[in-house]
Amino acid sequence: MILSMTGFGRAEDVFEGKKITIDIKSLNSKSFDLNIKIPLRYKEKEFEIRKILNDRLIRGKVDCYINIENLEESTDVKINKSLIDSYMNELRNIAPDGPDFEYLKMAVRLPDAITSRPDELCEGEWEKLASIVHQSIDRFQEFRKTEGKILHEELERNIQNIDKYLNEVVPFEEERITSVKERYQKSLKEFENVDETRFYQEMAYFTEKLDISEEKVRLSQHLKYYKEVMDNEEFNGKKLGFISQEIGREINTLGSKANHAEIQKLVVMMKDDLEKIKEQTLNVL
């Protein structure tokens, strides 16, 4: 089963007057690379959130954004009246004739005069947050599956194309060897005192070097193996990448041994489909 490495998922819910929204998006990457933006209120749970994302997303360049929106009036601000009074008394001692309003304006700017008092993160809120994280991942995974189906269709089409071109090589093989033999036999007649036995030994050696039967067999096996892994293994992106490299080696060897214009054309078309496979494989989880 193919899963795309790219994806997007969003989930949101409300807990005690706070709307929590989580967005997850991902691009392809060789490993798991997480960038997370989390409100200060949830910083203590960052490690747990990272672990959930790592365990479920496996691989990709992932961005996770967690946002809180207060739906009710905030009561988190605390005015420290006793401290402000102390500040004002000290200011009066320094300048006894000043107006109290000016002292008040200065006092409220001094340290700890006004503070925020966020309530502690309770277990219920953490459970709600974790639930929203999992919901956003579920939606993200659905996106990956949808993209994966499209990737699967494209990859299967490219593999079938290479297999089709490989079968089209067959009619040109005997023609290619015959053409080489005729060309060298013609050259033989233009020279005198040629050792025909040695000549035909060299011809046999050269013909063997042109033989592409092993490359055809190996290429066919690699194509079948690619399809088996694509259809039956999970998180198969890296393995498919390795197999595509082996496919490329056999196609290159086929091209170097071809010595025939039509076979070379088929090799070029194989390489074109292989490049598409390599690009698409980079996005497979």
NORMO-V454508 format. One line per field, one symbol per residue. ss: DSSP state (A for helix, B for strand, O for the rest). A space follows every 10 residues. Layout:
# NORMO-V454508
ss->???
This chain:
# NORMO-V454508
ss->OOOBOOBBBB BBBBBOOBBB BBBBBBBOOO OBBBBBBOOA AAAAAAAAAA AAAAAAAOOB BBBBBBBBBB OOOOOOBBBO AAAAAAAAAA AAAAOOOOOA AAAAAAAOOO OOOBBBOOOO OOAAAAAAAA AAAAAAAAAA AAAAAAAAAA AAAAAAAAAA AAAAAAAAAA AAAAAAAAAA AAAAAAAAAO OOOOOAAAAA AAAAAAAAAA OOAAAAAAAA AAAAAAAAAA AAOOOOAAAA AAAAAAAAAA AAAAAAAAOO AAAAAAAAAA AAAAAAAAAA AOOBO
